Every structure is written in structure tokens, then in C-alpha cells.
């Protein structure tokens, strides 16, 4: 029983990271029906920004987190304005291919500047090195930090979406872009803000995974990005609470497979879940079946 509860704790920590990345996927899809495959690479950039802040400038975790989120916000806006905005009325396949191209450009551009070798995050100091043993279950300060930051960011996101004028504009554009424009909403600015918000969350996830796993590399965004996409689909892509639920579910499943089965199969199980979802309920856990004209 203790081992099971320990795996649940580990799954919640990992799921928090997947949830932050999945939120970016689901927000962008909800607004412009685009699967932004470059999103996982923004998460990678966040990890590198945090690394350089902590090693080159000697900053702490929270200042590095804020800087990483800021840089990733600007990167997300830049990508949207340069790569996606000119294709606003293009076919979906054209935008999808562009997203893949942007992803590869970021990955190999980063590799050109920082090289392909794996880098290790600096060891944490002080209270962040502590751990607690609660009835045989070990909870580290790193895990508490990840979960707390994730909850704060998710609550902040919900506040923006549900309580602010910009959040209302986001929901309006998601529901009907043309009608929102007729009502005076600046659709382009709303889409850019959505990219900015999602990219900030991805940047936060990047530095958190660097702290948790203690290693980063230029291709680290590929697999977690795909798993976060699975999480978004599981919860119902385009639905924010669904992305949160999907992230925690995928994280817990992955940890359980690694703990009770074989760690080599954990990725296969995650993508098998995606196939099963698409067969049984393509709209996801919280999604609704909708008809679409083609």
C-alpha cells in the first residue's frame, strides 16, 4: 500500500508538469483549432532559460522561473505573429506543416547555439533539499514546489479566463470568431494573448522539469510535448479543466507502469491510451460530440 501511495505522489508531481504543457495545447486549439507542435519546444526553451539564470547569474528558483516565463511569453507571441498569423485563413494542413517546421527550427536552432550535450541543473540548496517521511511515503520539497507552483498557475489561469475582460474575449473567439469580431473584439490580439499565456505555462513547466529530473537537452521537448497532447485529447482538447485532468491522469499512469511493470513500456502505454480514446470517445473525457462541415 505504501508503494502504491508513493507512486501516486510521484504521478501527481509528473502530472503537474504535463498539465501545464497540455493547457497551452488546449487553449490554442480552443481558439484557432491549431495543434501547436512547437509548444513542447517552448517548454524546452524555458528549461534552458532557467538553467542559464541559475548557473550564469546565480539566481534562485523563483526569479529564474519568472524570467523563463517572461522569455517564453515573448517567444510565443513572436512565433504566432511570424509563423501563424499570415496563415490565418490557410488550410489546416498548411498550418500544421508550419507548426512542425517551427518545432524543428527551434530544436536545431537551440542545438546550434548550446550544442547537443546534456546539461545538469545546479544542485538545490537550503530548504529545497529537504524531504518528509509521512507514514513511509517520502515527499520531497521539489515535489511540493512543483505541485504548489502548478496549482497557483492554474488558479491564475482560471481567474484570467473566467473573471477578466480578456478572458471573456478568449471565450468569445473560441465560440465564434466572426461573431466576436463583429462585436468589436480584436481577434488577432486575443489569439496572441492566448499564445502568450500558453507559452508562459510551458516555460514554467520547463524549469520545473529541470529541477525535478536535473538534466536538459535540446530535444527534451519532443516526447513530453506529445504526452501533453495526449493529456489534452484525453481530457477533451479545447477544454481547460480537461487538460488538467488529462495531465494528472497521464502522469500517474506513466509512473504506475514504470513502478509496477517495465519502464520501457511507459511511453507505449501512454500512446495506446490515445488510440483507445480516439476509438471510444474521440471528443475526450469532458468533450462533447460536435458536427463539423467539411
C-alpha positions in Angstrom: 0.0 0.0 0.0 2.9 2.4 0.8 4.4 1.7 -2.6 1.1 2.5 -4.3 0.7 5.8 -2.4 4.3 6.7 -3.2 3.7 6.1 -6.9 0.5 8.3 -6.6 2.7 11.1 -5.1 5.3 10.7 -7.9 2.5 10.6 -10.5 1.0 13.9 -9.2 4.4 15.6 -9.5 4.9 14.4 -13.1 1.3 15.0 -14.0 1.6 18.7 -12.8 4.2 19.2 -15.5 2.2 17.5 -18.2 -0.9 19.5 -17.2 1.0 22.9 -17.6 2.1 21.9 -21.1 -1.3 20.5 -22.0 -3.0 23.7 -21.0 -1.1 25.5 -23.8 -2.1 23.0 -26.4 -5.8 23.1 -25.4 -6.1 26.9 -25.2 -4.5 27.4 -28.7 -6.7 24.6 -30.1 -9.8 26.1 -28.5 -9.2 29.5 -30.1 -7.9 28.7 -33.6 -8.2 24.9 -33.9 -4.4 24.5 -34.3 -2.3 21.8 -32.7 0.8 23.8 -32.0 3.6 21.2 -32.2 6.2 23.8 -31.4 4.7 24.1 -27.9 6.9 21.3 -26.5 10.0 23.2 -27.8 8.9 26.4 -26.0 8.9 24.2 -22.8 12.5 23.2 -23.7 13.5 26.9 -24.1 12.0 27.6 -20.7 14.2 24.8 -19.2 17.4 26.4 -20.8 16.5 29.9 -19.7 16.1 28.7 -16.1 19.4 26.8 -16.4 21.3 29.8 -17.5 19.7 32.1 -15.0 20.7 29.7 -12.2 24.2 28.9 -13.4 25.4 32.1 -15.1 23.7 34.7 -12.9 23.3 32.7 -9.7 19.6 33.4 -9.4 17.2 31.4 -7.2 14.4 29.1 -8.4 11.6 31.7 -8.3 13.4 34.6 -10.1 14.6 32.1 -12.7 11.0 30.8 -13.1 9.6 34.3 -13.7 12.4 35.1 -16.2 11.8 31.8 -18.1 8.0 32.5 -18.2 8.6 36.1 -19.5 11.0 35.0 -22.2 8.7 32.1 -23.3 5.8 34.6 -23.4 7.7 36.8 -25.8 8.8 33.8 -27.8 5.2 32.5 -28.1 3.9 35.9 -29.3 6.8 36.1 -31.8 6.1 32.6 -33.2 2.3 33.4 -33.5 2.9 36.7 -35.3 5.6 35.5 -37.7 4.6 31.9 -38.4 0.8 31.5 -37.8 -0.8 34.9 -38.3 0.0 35.1 -42.1 -1.7 31.6 -42.4 -4.9 32.6 -40.5 -7.1 31.8 -43.5 -5.0 29.0 -44.9 -5.9 25.3 -44.9 -5.3 23.3 -41.7 -2.7 21.1 -43.3 -0.6 24.2 -44.2 -0.7 25.5 -40.7 0.1 22.0 -39.3 3.1 21.7 -41.5 4.2 25.1 -40.5 3.9 24.1 -36.8 6.1 21.1 -37.4 8.6 23.3 -39.2 8.7 25.8 -36.4 9.3 23.0 -33.9 12.3 21.7 -35.9 13.7 25.2 -36.3 13.6 25.8 -32.5 15.1 22.4 -31.7 18.0 22.6 -34.1 18.5 26.3 -33.7 18.9 25.7 -30.0 21.2 22.8 -30.7 23.4 25.1 -32.8 23.8 27.7 -30.0 24.0 25.5 -26.9 25.3 22.2 -28.5 23.6 18.8 -28.2 25.2 17.7 -24.9 23.1 17.1 -21.9 23.3 19.7 -19.1 22.6 19.3 -15.5 20.8 21.8 -13.3 22.7 23.1 -10.4 22.0 21.3 -7.1 19.3 22.9 -5.0 20.2 24.5 -1.6 18.6 25.1 1.7 15.1 24.1 2.4 14.6 22.8 -1.2 16.8 19.8 -0.4 14.6 18.6 2.5 12.2 15.7 2.3 9.4 14.4 4.6 8.5 10.9 5.5 4.8 10.6 6.2 3.8 7.1 7.1 6.5 5.6 4.9 5.7 7.9 2.0 8.6 10.2 1.0 7.6 13.6 -0.2 10.4 15.9 -1.3 10.4 19.7 -1.3 10.9 19.6 -5.0 7.7 17.7 -5.5 5.9 20.2 -3.1 7.3 23.1 -5.1 6.2 21.7 -8.4 2.6 20.9 -7.2 2.3 24.3 -5.4 3.5 26.3 -8.4 1.3 24.3 -10.8 -1.8 24.9 -8.6 -1.0 28.7 -8.3 -0.6 29.0 -12.1 -3.7 27.0 -12.8 -5.8 29.1 -10.4 -4.3 32.3 -12.0 -5.3 30.9 -15.5 -8.8 30.2 -14.4 -9.1 33.7 -12.9 -8.0 35.2 -16.2 -10.3 33.1 -18.4 -13.4 33.4 -16.2 -13.1 36.8 -14.5 -11.3 39.2 -16.8 -12.3 41.1 -19.9 -9.5 39.4 -21.9 -10.7 36.0 -20.7 -14.2 36.8 -21.9 -12.8 37.8 -25.3 -10.9 34.4 -25.4 -14.1 32.5 -24.8 -16.0 34.6 -27.3 -13.4 34.0 -30.0 -13.3 30.3 -29.2 -17.1 30.1 -29.6 -17.5 32.1 -32.8 -14.6 34.1 -34.2 -16.6 36.0 -36.8 -19.3 37.0 -34.3 -16.7 38.1 -31.8 -15.1 40.3 -34.4 -18.5 41.9 -35.2 -18.9 42.6 -31.5 -15.7 44.7 -31.5 -13.2 42.1 -30.2 -9.7 42.3 -31.6 -9.3 38.7 -32.6 -5.6 39.0 -33.5 -4.7 40.4 -30.1 -6.8 37.8 -28.4 -5.1 35.0 -30.3 -1.6 36.5 -29.5 -2.6 36.7 -25.8 -3.6 33.0 -25.8 -0.3 32.0 -27.3 1.5 34.2 -24.7 -0.4 32.6 -21.8 0.2 29.1 -23.0 3.9 29.7 -23.7 4.3 31.2 -20.2 2.9 28.0 -18.7 5.2 25.9 -20.9 8.2 27.9 -19.8 7.2 27.3 -16.1 6.9 23.5 -16.8 10.4 23.6 -18.4 12.2 24.9 -15.4 10.2 22.6 -13.1 11.2 19.5 -15.0 14.8 20.7 -15.0 14.7 20.9 -11.2 12.9 17.5 -10.9 15.0 15.5 -13.4 18.1 17.5 -13.1 19.0 17.2 -16.8 18.0 19.0 -20.0 18.9 18.8 -23.7 17.7 20.5 -27.0 15.4 17.6 -27.9 13.8 17.2 -24.5 10.5 18.8 -25.6 9.5 16.2 -28.2 8.2 13.4 -26.0 6.8 15.4 -23.1 5.1 17.6 -25.7 3.4 14.6 -27.4 2.4 13.2 -24.0 0.9 16.6 -23.0 -1.0 16.5 -26.3 -2.3 13.0 -25.3 -3.4 14.5 -22.0 -5.2 17.3 -23.7 -7.0 14.9 -26.0 -7.9 12.6 -23.1 -9.5 15.5 -21.2 -11.2 17.0 -24.2 -9.0 19.2 -26.3 -10.1 22.8 -26.1 -11.4 22.4 -22.5 -9.1 23.8 -19.8 -10.3 21.6 -16.9 -9.9 18.6 -19.2 -6.3 19.4 -19.8 -5.6 19.5 -16.1 -7.3 16.1 -15.5 -5.6 14.6 -18.5 -2.2 15.8 -17.4 -2.5 14.3 -13.9 -4.0 11.1 -15.4 -1.2 10.6 -17.9 1.5 11.4 -15.3 0.0 8.9 -12.8 -0.4 6.1 -15.5 3.2 6.6 -16.6 4.6 6.3 -13.1 2.4 3.3 -12.3 3.6 1.5 -15.4 7.2 2.2 -14.6 6.8 1.2 -10.9 4.8 -2.0 -11.3 5.7 -3.1 -14.8 8.6 -2.1 -17.1 9.7 1.5 -17.5 10.5 0.7 -21.2 6.7 0.3 -21.8 5.5 3.5 -20.2 5.6 5.6 -23.4 3.8 2.8 -25.4 1.1 2.7 -22.8 0.5 6.4 -23.0 0.1 6.4 -26.7 -2.0 3.2 -26.5 -4.4 5.3 -24.3 -4.5 7.9 -27.1 -5.5 5.3 -29.6 -8.2 3.9 -27.3 -9.6 7.4 -26.6 -9.8 8.2 -30.3 -11.7 4.9 -30.9 -14.0 5.0 -27.9 -14.6 8.7 -27.3 -12.8 11.0 -29.8 -14.1 14.2 -28.1 -12.3 13.3 -24.8 -13.5 12.9 -21.2 -15.2 16.3 -20.9 -15.6 17.0 -24.6 -18.9 17.0 -26.4 -19.7 15.5 -29.8 -20.0 18.2 -32.4 -20.8 18.1 -36.1 -18.4 19.8 -38.5 -18.9 20.8 -42.1 -16.3 19.7 -44.5 
